[in-house]
Amino acid sequence: MPKIDESRPFLPVNIAILTVSDTRTEADDKSGRNLADMIVRDGHKVAAKKIVRDDQAAIVAQLKAWIADPLIDVVISTGGTGVTGRDVTPEAFHQVYEKEIAGFGELFRYLSYQKVGTSTIQSRATSGVAGGTYLFALPGSPSACRDGWEDIIRHQLDNRHRPCNLVELMPRLQEHRAAE
Protein backbone atom coordinates (compact mmCIF):
# COMPACT_ATOMS: atom_id res chain seq x y z
CA MET A 1 0.00 0.00 0.00
CA PRO A 2 1.18 3.55 -0.67
CA LYS A 3 2.54 5.42 2.31
CA ILE A 4 4.48 8.48 3.39
CA ASP A 5 8.19 7.87 3.97
CA GLU A 6 9.05 10.29 6.78
CA SER A 7 12.79 9.77 6.18
CA ARG A 8 12.46 11.66 2.87
CA PRO A 9 12.19 15.46 2.76
CA PHE A 10 8.98 17.23 1.78
CA LEU A 11 9.72 19.31 -1.33
CA PRO A 12 7.17 22.06 -1.96
CA VAL A 13 6.26 22.73 -5.58
CA ASN A 14 5.02 25.91 -7.26
CA ILE A 15 1.50 25.51 -8.60
CA ALA A 16 -0.52 27.76 -10.91
CA ILE A 17 -4.32 27.60 -10.78
CA LEU A 18 -6.33 28.23 -13.94
CA THR A 19 -10.10 28.62 -13.69
CA VAL A 20 -11.81 28.18 -17.06
CA SER A 21 -15.19 29.91 -17.11
CA ASP A 22 -17.25 32.46 -19.01
CA THR A 23 -19.10 33.47 -15.84
CA ARG A 24 -16.86 33.17 -12.77
CA THR A 25 -15.04 36.09 -11.23
CA GLU A 26 -12.38 36.20 -8.53
CA ALA A 27 -15.17 36.92 -6.02
CA ASP A 28 -17.21 33.79 -6.81
CA ASP A 29 -14.52 31.33 -7.98
CA LYS A 30 -15.11 28.82 -5.20
CA SER A 31 -13.27 25.97 -6.95
CA GLY A 32 -10.14 28.04 -7.60
CA ARG A 33 -10.18 29.39 -4.04
CA ASN A 34 -10.62 25.89 -2.57
CA LEU A 35 -7.74 24.55 -4.66
CA ALA A 36 -5.52 27.41 -3.48
CA ASP A 37 -6.44 26.74 0.15
CA MET A 38 -5.68 23.01 -0.14
CA ILE A 39 -2.40 23.63 -1.98
CA VAL A 40 -1.15 26.01 0.72
CA ARG A 41 -2.46 23.80 3.53
CA ASP A 42 -0.42 20.90 2.15
CA GLY A 43 2.81 22.93 2.05
CA HIS A 44 3.00 23.97 -1.59
CA LYS A 45 3.01 27.47 -3.08
CA VAL A 46 0.36 29.06 -5.28
CA ALA A 47 2.68 30.67 -7.82
CA ALA A 48 -0.08 32.18 -9.99
CA LYS A 49 -3.85 32.21 -10.30
CA LYS A 50 -5.96 33.30 -13.26
CA ILE A 51 -9.44 33.05 -14.75
CA VAL A 52 -9.78 32.65 -18.54
CA ARG A 53 -12.90 32.23 -20.63
CA ASP A 54 -13.94 28.97 -22.27
CA ASP A 55 -11.87 29.60 -25.38
CA GLN A 56 -9.34 27.07 -26.61
CA ALA A 57 -6.85 29.66 -27.88
CA ALA A 58 -6.99 31.61 -24.59
CA ILE A 59 -6.46 28.43 -22.55
CA VAL A 60 -3.55 27.31 -24.76
CA ALA A 61 -1.92 30.74 -24.53
CA GLN A 62 -2.09 30.72 -20.72
CA LEU A 63 -0.81 27.15 -20.51
CA LYS A 64 2.12 27.97 -22.80
CA ALA A 65 2.99 31.05 -20.73
CA TRP A 66 3.06 29.03 -17.52
CA ILE A 67 4.89 26.09 -19.13
CA ALA A 68 7.61 28.56 -20.21
CA ASP A 69 7.82 30.06 -16.70
CA PRO A 70 10.66 28.32 -14.79
CA LEU A 71 9.00 29.29 -11.49
CA ILE A 72 5.92 27.12 -12.18
CA ASP A 73 6.17 23.35 -11.70
CA VAL A 74 2.50 22.39 -11.99
CA VAL A 75 -0.68 23.83 -13.50
CA ILE A 76 -4.08 22.74 -12.20
CA SER A 77 -7.16 23.93 -14.04
CA THR A 78 -10.78 23.78 -12.99
CA GLY A 79 -13.68 23.91 -15.43
CA GLY A 80 -14.41 23.23 -19.07
CA THR A 81 -13.96 19.45 -18.95
CA GLY A 82 -17.56 18.48 -19.74
CA VAL A 83 -19.15 17.58 -23.06
CA THR A 84 -21.02 20.75 -24.00
CA GLY A 85 -20.03 22.97 -26.90
CA ARG A 86 -18.17 25.47 -24.69
CA ASP A 87 -16.14 22.78 -22.87
CA VAL A 88 -12.75 22.91 -24.59
CA THR A 89 -10.25 22.54 -21.74
CA PRO A 90 -9.18 18.97 -22.66
CA GLU A 91 -8.65 19.98 -26.29
CA ALA A 92 -6.46 22.89 -25.16
CA PHE A 93 -4.44 20.67 -22.83
CA HIS A 94 -3.94 18.02 -25.52
CA GLN A 95 -2.70 20.76 -27.85
CA VAL A 96 0.26 21.46 -25.53
CA TYR A 97 1.03 18.02 -24.08
CA GLU A 98 4.33 16.39 -24.86
CA LYS A 99 3.10 13.32 -23.00
CA GLU A 100 -0.33 12.50 -21.64
CA ILE A 101 -0.66 10.90 -18.20
CA ALA A 102 -3.68 8.80 -19.17
CA GLY A 103 -3.93 7.10 -15.79
CA PHE A 104 -4.94 10.36 -14.12
CA GLY A 105 -8.22 10.71 -16.02
CA GLU A 106 -8.93 7.02 -15.65
CA LEU A 107 -8.33 7.11 -11.88
CA PHE A 108 -10.29 10.34 -11.46
CA ARG A 109 -13.34 8.80 -13.17
CA TYR A 110 -12.98 5.57 -11.18
CA LEU A 111 -12.96 7.48 -7.89
CA SER A 112 -15.74 9.78 -9.09
CA TYR A 113 -17.90 6.78 -10.05
CA GLN A 114 -17.99 5.78 -6.38
CA LYS A 115 -19.62 9.16 -5.59
CA VAL A 116 -21.68 10.14 -8.64
CA GLY A 117 -22.20 6.82 -10.41
CA THR A 118 -22.39 6.76 -14.16
CA SER A 119 -22.51 10.58 -14.33
CA THR A 120 -18.71 10.36 -14.17
CA ILE A 121 -18.62 9.66 -17.92
CA GLN A 122 -19.39 13.37 -18.45
CA SER A 123 -15.97 14.30 -17.04
CA ARG A 124 -13.03 14.55 -19.38
CA ALA A 125 -10.47 15.18 -16.63
CA THR A 126 -7.00 14.84 -18.08
CA SER A 127 -3.32 15.23 -17.23
CA GLY A 128 0.01 15.40 -18.97
CA VAL A 129 3.41 17.02 -19.06
CA ALA A 130 4.92 19.71 -21.27
CA GLY A 131 8.19 21.59 -20.98
CA GLY A 132 8.92 19.98 -17.62
CA THR A 133 5.57 21.19 -16.19
CA TYR A 134 2.83 18.88 -14.96
CA LEU A 135 -0.66 19.79 -16.19
CA PHE A 136 -3.91 18.67 -14.54
CA ALA A 137 -7.41 19.55 -15.80
CA LEU A 138 -10.20 19.03 -13.26
CA PRO A 139 -13.95 19.58 -13.61
CA GLY A 140 -15.30 22.89 -12.34
CA SER A 141 -17.26 21.81 -9.28
CA PRO A 142 -15.73 22.37 -5.84
CA SER A 143 -16.30 18.70 -4.96
CA ALA A 144 -14.51 17.49 -8.11
CA CYS A 145 -11.57 19.79 -7.32
CA ARG A 146 -11.46 18.52 -3.76
CA ASP A 147 -11.58 14.89 -4.88
CA GLY A 148 -8.91 15.38 -7.55
CA TRP A 149 -6.58 17.12 -5.11
CA GLU A 150 -7.24 15.03 -2.00
CA ASP A 151 -7.42 11.61 -3.64
CA ILE A 152 -4.77 11.88 -6.37
CA ILE A 153 -2.76 15.04 -6.98
CA ARG A 154 -1.56 15.86 -3.46
CA HIS A 155 -0.12 12.36 -3.06
CA GLN A 156 1.70 12.48 -6.39
CA LEU A 157 3.09 15.93 -5.56
CA ASP A 158 4.52 14.73 -2.25
CA ASN A 159 8.14 13.57 -2.61
CA ARG A 160 7.66 11.33 0.44
CA HIS A 161 4.85 9.31 -1.19
CA ARG A 162 5.97 5.74 -1.79
CA PRO A 163 6.40 3.64 -3.80
CA CYS A 164 6.74 6.54 -6.26
CA ASN A 165 5.55 10.07 -7.04
CA LEU A 166 5.73 12.72 -9.76
CA VAL A 167 8.04 15.07 -7.83
CA GLU A 168 10.97 12.66 -7.93
CA LEU A 169 10.62 12.55 -11.72
CA MET A 170 10.81 16.33 -12.17
CA PRO A 171 14.59 16.43 -12.78
CA ARG A 172 14.15 13.92 -15.62
CA LEU A 173 11.14 15.43 -17.42
CA GLN A 174 13.24 17.14 -20.07
CA GLU A 175 15.85 14.45 -20.71
CA HIS A 176 14.72 14.27 -24.36
CA ARG A 177 15.74 17.92 -24.85
CA ALA A 178 19.34 17.17 -23.88
CA ALA A 179 19.57 14.79 -26.83
CA GLU A 180 18.28 17.39 -29.33
C-alpha positions as CSV (number, residue, x, y, z in Angstrom):
1,M,0.0,0.0,0.0
2,P,1.2,3.5,-0.7
3,K,2.5,5.4,2.3
4,I,4.5,8.5,3.4
5,D,8.2,7.9,4.0
6,E,9.0,10.3,6.8
7,S,12.8,9.8,6.2
8,R,12.5,11.7,2.9
9,P,12.2,15.5,2.8
10,F,9.0,17.2,1.8
11,L,9.7,19.3,-1.3
12,P,7.2,22.1,-2.0
13,V,6.3,22.7,-5.6
14,N,5.0,25.9,-7.3
15,I,1.5,25.5,-8.6
16,A,-0.5,27.8,-10.9
17,I,-4.3,27.6,-10.8
18,L,-6.3,28.2,-13.9
19,T,-10.1,28.6,-13.7
20,V,-11.8,28.2,-17.1
21,S,-15.2,29.9,-17.1
22,D,-17.3,32.5,-19.0
23,T,-19.1,33.5,-15.8
24,R,-16.9,33.2,-12.8
25,T,-15.0,36.1,-11.2
26,E,-12.4,36.2,-8.5
27,A,-15.2,36.9,-6.0
28,D,-17.2,33.8,-6.8
29,D,-14.5,31.3,-8.0
30,K,-15.1,28.8,-5.2
31,S,-13.3,26.0,-7.0
32,G,-10.1,28.0,-7.6
33,R,-10.2,29.4,-4.0
34,N,-10.6,25.9,-2.6
35,L,-7.7,24.5,-4.7
36,A,-5.5,27.4,-3.5
37,D,-6.4,26.7,0.2
38,M,-5.7,23.0,-0.1
39,I,-2.4,23.6,-2.0
40,V,-1.1,26.0,0.7
41,R,-2.5,23.8,3.5
42,D,-0.4,20.9,2.2
43,G,2.8,22.9,2.1
44,H,3.0,24.0,-1.6
45,K,3.0,27.5,-3.1
46,V,0.4,29.1,-5.3
47,A,2.7,30.7,-7.8
48,A,-0.1,32.2,-10.0
49,K,-3.9,32.2,-10.3
50,K,-6.0,33.3,-13.3
51,I,-9.4,33.0,-14.7
52,V,-9.8,32.6,-18.5
53,R,-12.9,32.2,-20.6
54,D,-13.9,29.0,-22.3
55,D,-11.9,29.6,-25.4
56,Q,-9.3,27.1,-26.6
57,A,-6.8,29.7,-27.9
58,A,-7.0,31.6,-24.6
59,I,-6.5,28.4,-22.6
60,V,-3.6,27.3,-24.8
61,A,-1.9,30.7,-24.5
62,Q,-2.1,30.7,-20.7
63,L,-0.8,27.2,-20.5
64,K,2.1,28.0,-22.8
65,A,3.0,31.0,-20.7
66,W,3.1,29.0,-17.5
67,I,4.9,26.1,-19.1
68,A,7.6,28.6,-20.2
69,D,7.8,30.1,-16.7
70,P,10.7,28.3,-14.8
71,L,9.0,29.3,-11.5
72,I,5.9,27.1,-12.2
73,D,6.2,23.4,-11.7
74,V,2.5,22.4,-12.0
75,V,-0.7,23.8,-13.5
76,I,-4.1,22.7,-12.2
77,S,-7.2,23.9,-14.0
78,T,-10.8,23.8,-13.0
79,G,-13.7,23.9,-15.4
80,G,-14.4,23.2,-19.1
81,T,-14.0,19.4,-19.0
82,G,-17.6,18.5,-19.7
83,V,-19.1,17.6,-23.1
84,T,-21.0,20.7,-24.0
85,G,-20.0,23.0,-26.9
86,R,-18.2,25.5,-24.7
87,D,-16.1,22.8,-22.9
88,V,-12.7,22.9,-24.6
89,T,-10.3,22.5,-21.7
90,P,-9.2,19.0,-22.7
91,E,-8.6,20.0,-26.3
92,A,-6.5,22.9,-25.2
93,F,-4.4,20.7,-22.8
94,H,-3.9,18.0,-25.5
95,Q,-2.7,20.8,-27.9
96,V,0.3,21.5,-25.5
97,Y,1.0,18.0,-24.1
98,E,4.3,16.4,-24.9
99,K,3.1,13.3,-23.0
100,E,-0.3,12.5,-21.6
101,I,-0.7,10.9,-18.2
102,A,-3.7,8.8,-19.2
103,G,-3.9,7.1,-15.8
104,F,-4.9,10.4,-14.1
105,G,-8.2,10.7,-16.0
106,E,-8.9,7.0,-15.6
107,L,-8.3,7.1,-11.9
108,F,-10.3,10.3,-11.5
109,R,-13.3,8.8,-13.2
110,Y,-13.0,5.6,-11.2
111,L,-13.0,7.5,-7.9
112,S,-15.7,9.8,-9.1
113,Y,-17.9,6.8,-10.0
114,Q,-18.0,5.8,-6.4
115,K,-19.6,9.2,-5.6
116,V,-21.7,10.1,-8.6
117,G,-22.2,6.8,-10.4
118,T,-22.4,6.8,-14.2
119,S,-22.5,10.6,-14.3
120,T,-18.7,10.4,-14.2
121,I,-18.6,9.7,-17.9
122,Q,-19.4,13.4,-18.4
123,S,-16.0,14.3,-17.0
124,R,-13.0,14.5,-19.4
125,A,-10.5,15.2,-16.6
126,T,-7.0,14.8,-18.1
127,S,-3.3,15.2,-17.2
128,G,0.0,15.4,-19.0
129,V,3.4,17.0,-19.1
130,A,4.9,19.7,-21.3
131,G,8.2,21.6,-21.0
132,G,8.9,20.0,-17.6
133,T,5.6,21.2,-16.2
134,Y,2.8,18.9,-15.0
135,L,-0.7,19.8,-16.2
136,F,-3.9,18.7,-14.5
137,A,-7.4,19.5,-15.8
138,L,-10.2,19.0,-13.3
139,P,-13.9,19.6,-13.6
140,G,-15.3,22.9,-12.3
141,S,-17.3,21.8,-9.3
142,P,-15.7,22.4,-5.8
143,S,-16.3,18.7,-5.0
144,A,-14.5,17.5,-8.1
145,C,-11.6,19.8,-7.3
146,R,-11.5,18.5,-3.8
147,D,-11.6,14.9,-4.9
148,G,-8.9,15.4,-7.6
149,W,-6.6,17.1,-5.1
150,E,-7.2,15.0,-2.0
151,D,-7.4,11.6,-3.6
152,I,-4.8,11.9,-6.4
153,I,-2.8,15.0,-7.0
154,R,-1.6,15.9,-3.5
155,H,-0.1,12.4,-3.1
156,Q,1.7,12.5,-6.4
157,L,3.1,15.9,-5.6
158,D,4.5,14.7,-2.2
159,N,8.1,13.6,-2.6
160,R,7.7,11.3,0.4
161,H,4.9,9.3,-1.2
162,R,6.0,5.7,-1.8
163,P,6.4,3.6,-3.8
164,C,6.7,6.5,-6.3
165,N,5.6,10.1,-7.0
166,L,5.7,12.7,-9.8
167,V,8.0,15.1,-7.8
168,E,11.0,12.7,-7.9
169,L,10.6,12.5,-11.7
170,M,10.8,16.3,-12.2
171,P,14.6,16.4,-12.8
172,R,14.1,13.9,-15.6
173,L,11.1,15.4,-17.4
174,Q,13.2,17.1,-20.1
175,E,15.8,14.4,-20.7
176,H,14.7,14.3,-24.4
177,R,15.7,17.9,-24.8
178,A,19.3,17.2,-23.9
179,A,19.6,14.8,-26.8
180,E,18.3,17.4,-29.3
